[in-house]
Amino acid sequence: MFNEFFRYDGDQLMCEGIAADELAGKFGTPLYVYSAGAFRKQYREIADSFSAVKPLVCYSIKSCSNLSILKLLKEEGAAFDCVSKGEVMRALKIGADPKTLVFAGVGKTEDEIEHALRVGILMFNVESESELTAISRVAARRGVEAGIALRLNPDVDPKTHKHISTGKRESKFGIDIERAKASLKRIRELKNLRLKGVHLHIGSQITENDRHAEAIAKVVPFIKEVKAADFPLEYINVGGGYGISYRGSEGLNITDFAAKMLPHIKETGLKMACEPGRYVSGNGGILLTRVIFDKPSGDKNFLIVDAAMNDLIRPAIYDAYHKIWPVQSEFAPDAEIAGDAGRVYDVVGPVCESTDVFAKARRLPATNEGELLAIFSAGAYGMAMSSTYNQRPRAAEVIVQGDKFWVARERESIEDLIRGERLTPREVFSAADL
Ligand code: LLP
């Protein structure tokens, strides 16, 4: 979490060569700040750890979808994992080769399938027999062959938060292996499908390094069967889910993790694809926020900040832990603060919901109104899951690279929020118009 990209230089939090305090002063808060170097390094770690099998590393756009981020990852050689037409369009917008796009999701619409086929993506990760039929129908209509991978549900416990667990039998994701066997027959019958791959994605923020290996091992016999049946399999896509460190110590060691998986991947004889999101983006970004009020109430001290659950919803919906520390502090971020220098706070947003809480009972250096706090590990599923709830315009996003920085997304305005709404209707319909 703290490294060459985000670190304290004396009492100042720095993102690469720039003081976080200066960025907040210039662009206002709440503000997402991304380190280009951190994104590049995290991407490379995955590409390098699996280099023995020359992986197709498809960055999971959903985790942090800013165009500038996608562009810099493309420069590193990334392919992309998309889950909607919007994400496919983002990838195309930054000039990604459509043949590097995979498309996942349990409910792809006909319009999304049509669009993905039109632009010529590498393959769909297919999650049901109905989806096979839908893709075949649209591909036949267009006179093209659709590349597909079967997303298998290996019934493996990823040992992560239940809201982000996808590999167990009872989850809505993937096809169980028995059904997958039956669907091979269906794939032969259906027209315009090319079974290119097998896909797995068992969950997110997985910190035990043998979960993926177990999942792959479970599907190897199926892969052998499919190959023996002469399907043109090329890829094993092992999905994403690689856990990072939010507290300082719990992240995966990617080298050990790869070492567990590689023998199984090699046994399949297939090319490896993967879909990391959080591992690349999570510790590449922070959220800066300013303390509006210091409010002692009951037995507590509340720090009420200008970011809220609409900016970063992870603590509210997953009880997620994010390290919080003042942007300017005489104490190192891992310091035990003795006596009056510290205080136990609940750090909360201004939204009228009792889950609008970033941290409960956290001992922090004593903090005054007007001071800045940094919420760490906010690069993944931060801005990407933000909303305008309470009519709060979304935060700006800034990228820092060395001693340069730029706005990657402007702060939203109130005008942006009301665009598309009408006080007087353009046209009024009645039942007779239907
Ligand atoms: N591939 C598929 C098919 C996925 O569904 C996901 C994430 C990924 C790859 C990337 O997973 P990652 O490497 O980022 O773990 N909003 C939650 C996480 C939801 C993950 C959804 N799927 C959070 O904030 O923890």
Residues whose N, C-alpha, C, O or C-beta is under 5 A from the ligand:
A	BS01	LLP	S60 S63 A104 I164 H201 G203 S204 Q205 G239 G240 G241 Y242 E275 P276 G277 R278 Y279 R314 Y381
